[in-house]
Amino acid sequence: MEWGFAAASFGGALVEFVEAAIIVIAAAGLAGWRSALLGTASAAAILVAAVAVLGLALLHLVPLAALRAVVGALLVLFGVKWLAKATFRLSRTRPAGGHHEPESASPQLAFATAFNGVLLEGAEVVFIVLAVGTAGAALRSAILGAVAACVLVVLGAVAARGPLAKVPDVVLKYVVGIMLTTFGTFWLGEALGIPWWGSDASLLWLAIGNLALSWVAVVTLRRQREAQGTLPAGVKA
């Protein structure tokens, strides 16, 4: 085995798989693991079929930038929706004209979130494996490196299920909204050619920025309710 190519594939794939796992875990937080795993499996099936049919031609035929733009825009829409809901709940404020969505909407959103995230990150893993493998005539080693990264991330995601179940619902949706908005903004920016400072590390400061802005909204709404005398006793910003 060409260990250098396997290591390069492992490192590149690990980053993409970690990002995909975060999105799948976030989707599971919206409506449970069934919808999230169905979305994951559907995206994986499409990727496997595309690789089987197109092979190395994927490097030239799949418009990765366009895929980033579409998925990024969708995740921003999903993320803002959940972030707004969680913000209103944390501030104990009912949105104007608010209404309850049917329960089926959450599984559909969880499926779509997991599907889009895994499709994009999976496509990037495929590109990494094909690029590394063909550059060094070591496709088998590149595949094995990516598989090892996948197994490692899956084990980590399974270990996260227990702690995730103990997180309060409103906090979970708040964090999910921040994560989806962050990833969506990052991918949409990449598609538009924005040179993110620190590359993937910029996800951290994007998340911090979204957290700060959303918490300002929570505090503002709570103070408005305090001024109106409608904030429940014992609730503090």
C-alpha positions in Angstrom: 0.0 0.0 0.0 1.2 3.5 -0.8 0.9 4.9 2.7 1.5 8.5 1.7 -1.5 8.6 -0.6 -3.7 6.7 2.0 -2.7 9.3 4.6 -3.5 12.2 2.2 -6.9 10.8 1.4 -7.6 10.0 5.1 -6.8 13.6 6.2 -8.8 15.2 3.4 -11.8 12.9 3.8 -11.7 13.2 7.6 -12.5 16.9 7.5 -15.4 16.4 5.0 -16.8 13.4 7.0 -16.6 15.4 10.3 -18.6 18.3 8.6 -21.1 15.8 7.2 -21.5 14.1 10.6 -22.2 17.5 12.3 -25.0 18.1 9.9 -26.5 14.7 10.2 -26.4 15.0 14.0 -28.0 18.4 13.7 -30.7 16.9 11.5 -31.3 14.1 14.0 -31.8 16.8 16.6 -34.7 18.2 14.6 -36.8 15.0 14.2 -34.9 12.0 15.4 -32.3 9.7 13.8 -34.7 7.9 11.4 -35.2 10.9 9.1 -31.6 11.9 9.3 -30.3 8.4 8.5 -32.8 8.1 5.6 -31.4 11.4 4.2 -27.9 10.2 4.7 -28.5 6.8 3.0 -30.3 8.4 0.1 -27.4 10.8 -0.6 -24.9 8.0 -0.2 -26.8 5.8 -2.7 -26.8 8.6 -5.3 -23.0 9.1 -4.8 -22.3 5.4 -5.2 -24.4 5.2 -8.3 -22.7 8.3 -9.8 -19.3 6.8 -9.1 -20.3 3.4 -10.5 -21.7 5.0 -13.7 -19.3 7.9 -14.3 -16.0 6.9 -12.6 -13.2 9.3 -13.1 -15.4 11.4 -15.4 -17.0 12.8 -12.2 -13.9 15.1 -11.8 -15.0 16.9 -15.0 -18.7 16.5 -15.2 -20.0 17.4 -11.7 -20.2 21.2 -11.2 -19.0 21.2 -7.5 -19.3 25.0 -7.3 -22.9 24.9 -8.4 -23.6 22.1 -5.9 -22.1 24.2 -3.1 -24.2 27.2 -4.1 -27.5 25.2 -4.1 -26.8 23.2 -0.9 -25.4 26.3 0.9 -28.5 28.4 0.0 -30.8 25.6 1.2 -29.0 25.1 4.5 -29.1 28.9 5.2 -32.8 28.8 4.7 -33.2 25.8 6.9 -30.9 27.2 9.5 -32.5 30.7 9.7 -35.9 29.1 10.1 -34.9 27.0 13.1 -32.8 29.7 14.6 -35.7 32.1 14.4 -38.0 29.6 16.1 -35.5 28.9 18.9 -34.8 32.6 19.4 -38.5 33.3 19.9 -38.8 30.4 22.3 -35.7 31.4 24.3 -37.0 34.9 24.6 -40.5 33.6 25.6 -42.0 35.6 22.7 -44.6 34.4 20.3 -43.8 35.4 16.7 -46.4 37.6 15.0 -48.7 35.5 12.9 -47.0 32.3 14.3 -48.6 28.9 13.9 -47.7 25.4 14.6 -46.3 23.3 11.8 -47.5 19.8 11.2 -45.2 17.2 12.8 -44.4 15.8 9.4 -42.6 19.0 8.5 -39.8 18.3 11.0 -39.0 14.8 9.5 -39.0 16.3 6.0 -36.7 19.1 7.0 -34.4 16.7 8.9 -34.3 14.4 5.8 -33.5 17.3 3.5 -30.8 18.7 5.8 -29.0 15.4 6.1 -29.4 14.6 2.4 -28.0 17.9 1.2 -25.1 18.0 3.7 -24.0 14.4 3.0 -24.5 14.8 -0.8 -22.1 17.8 -0.9 -19.5 16.5 1.6 -19.7 13.1 0.0 -19.1 14.5 -3.4 -16.0 16.4 -2.0 -14.7 13.1 -0.5 -15.2 11.4 -3.9 -13.2 14.2 -5.6 -10.4 13.9 -3.0 -10.2 10.2 -3.4 -10.2 10.4 -7.2 -7.7 13.2 -7.3 -5.3 11.7 -4.8 -5.6 8.2 -6.3 -5.1 9.1 -9.9 -2.3 11.5 -9.2 -0.2 8.8 -7.7 -1.7 5.7 -9.4 -2.8 4.6 -6.0 -6.6 4.6 -6.2 -6.9 1.6 -3.9 -4.8 3.3 -1.1 -6.8 6.5 -1.5 -10.1 4.6 -1.1 -8.8 2.7 2.0 -7.7 6.0 3.6 -11.2 7.5 3.0 -12.9 4.4 4.4 -10.8 4.6 7.5 -11.8 8.2 8.0 -15.5 7.3 7.5 -15.3 4.5 10.1 -13.7 6.8 12.6 -16.3 9.5 12.2 -19.2 7.1 12.3 -17.9 5.7 15.6 -17.7 9.3 17.0 -21.2 10.1 15.8 -22.6 6.9 17.5 -20.9 7.9 20.7 -22.5 11.4 20.5 -26.0 10.0 20.5 -26.3 9.5 24.2 -25.2 13.1 25.3 -27.3 14.5 22.5 -30.5 13.0 23.9 -30.0 14.9 27.2 -29.9 18.3 25.6 -33.1 20.4 26.1 -35.2 20.6 22.9 -35.0 24.4 22.6 -31.3 24.5 23.1 -30.8 21.7 20.6 -32.8 23.6 18.0 -30.9 26.8 18.7 -27.6 25.1 18.2 -28.9 23.3 15.1 -30.0 26.6 13.6 -26.6 28.2 14.2 -24.7 25.2 12.7 -26.9 25.0 9.6 -26.7 28.7 9.0 -22.9 28.6 9.5 -22.3 25.7 7.1 -24.8 27.1 4.6 -23.1 30.6 4.7 -19.6 29.0 4.3 -20.6 26.8 1.3 -22.5 29.6 -0.4 -19.5 31.9 0.1 -17.2 29.3 -1.4 -19.4 29.0 -4.4 -19.4 32.8 -4.9 -15.6 32.8 -4.6 -15.3 34.4 -1.2 -11.8 33.7 0.2 -12.7 32.6 3.7 -9.9 33.4 6.2 -8.4 30.2 7.5 -10.4 28.0 5.0 -12.4 25.4 7.0 -11.3 27.0 10.3 -13.5 30.0 9.3 -16.5 27.9 10.3 -15.6 28.6 13.9 -15.7 32.4 13.7 -18.8 32.2 11.5 -20.5 30.2 14.2 -19.4 32.6 16.9 -20.8 35.5 14.8 -24.1 33.8 14.3 -24.3 32.9 18.0 -23.6 36.6 19.0 -26.1 38.0 16.6 -28.8 35.6 17.6 -28.3 36.1 21.3 -28.5 39.8 20.8 -32.0 39.1 19.3 -32.9 36.9 22.3 -31.9 39.6 24.8 -33.6 42.4 22.8 -36.9 40.4 22.7 -36.8 39.6 26.4 -36.2 43.3 27.3 -39.1 44.3 25.1 -41.3 41.8 27.0 -39.9 43.1 30.3 -40.8 46.6 29.3 -44.3 45.5 28.4 -44.6 43.6 31.7 -45.3 40.3 29.9 -42.1 38.3 30.7 -42.8 35.4 33.0 -41.4 35.7 36.5 -38.0 34.2 37.1 -36.9 34.4 33.4 -33.7 36.4 33.0 -31.8 37.4 29.8 
